[in-house]
Amino acid sequence: MRKFAWLPTRVSSGKIVWLNYYYLYKTLYDSSTGRPPLNSLYFVYSETAKEKTIRLLKESVRYNRNVWNDPALTEKDTVC
């Protein structure tokens, strides 16, 4: 959820955002462990626009596989 910080607001990374947009997320499980939260229904974290861009770029590199460097391909195989 995109929000505007009218007052100084601290995001999850510890940075303070003021008079800028920041993003607030609620997730049902911890992405690193796969476990649900113990004390509430969801985890809440926030990030700046730059942090969101960097996170999306890192995720795209992780999930987009480069088929040209795939060892399963041989010289006879072609990629369409």
C-alpha positions in Angstrom: 0.0 0.0 0.0 1.5 3.3 -1.0 1.2 6.0 1.7 2.4 9.6 2.0 4.4 10.6 5.1 3.0 14.0 6.2 4.9 13.6 9.5 8.3 12.0 9.9 7.9 8.2 9.7 10.5 5.5 10.3 10.5 2.6 7.8 11.7 -0.9 8.5 15.3 -0.2 7.4 15.6 2.5 10.0 15.5 5.5 7.6 13.1 8.4 8.3 10.8 9.4 5.5 9.1 12.8 5.5 7.0 14.5 2.8 7.6 11.5 0.5 5.8 8.3 -0.5 6.6 5.0 1.2 5.2 1.5 0.9 3.5 -0.4 3.7 3.2 -4.2 3.4 1.4 -6.9 5.4 2.4 -10.5 4.8 0.9 -13.6 6.2 4.2 -15.5 6.6 8.0 -14.8 6.9 9.5 -15.3 3.5 12.9 -16.4 4.9 11.5 -19.2 7.2 8.0 -19.7 5.8 6.4 -19.5 9.3 3.3 -17.5 10.2 3.6 -14.7 12.9 3.1 -15.8 16.5 1.4 -12.7 18.0 -0.7 -11.3 15.2 -2.3 -12.2 11.9 0.4 -10.7 9.7 3.9 -9.2 9.6 4.1 -5.5 8.8 7.0 -3.9 7.1 7.6 -0.6 5.2 10.1 0.6 2.7 11.1 3.6 0.7 10.6 3.9 -3.1 14.3 3.3 -3.7 14.3 0.2 -1.5 11.3 -1.1 -3.3 13.0 -0.7 -6.7 16.1 -2.5 -5.5 14.1 -5.3 -4.0 12.1 -5.8 -7.2 15.3 -5.8 -9.3 16.9 -8.5 -7.0 13.8 -10.6 -7.2 13.7 -10.4 -11.0 17.3 -11.5 -11.2 16.6 -14.4 -8.9 13.5 -15.7 -10.8 14.5 -14.9 -14.4 16.8 -17.7 -15.5 19.4 -17.1 -18.3 18.8 -20.0 -20.7 21.9 -19.3 -22.7 24.1 -20.3 -19.8 22.1 -23.4 -19.0 24.5 -26.4 -18.9 21.6 -28.7 -20.1 21.7 -27.0 -23.5 24.1 -28.3 -26.1 25.4 -26.9 -29.4 22.5 -28.5 -31.3 19.8 -27.0 -29.1 18.3 -23.7 -30.1 16.3 -21.4 -28.0 13.2 -20.0 -29.7 
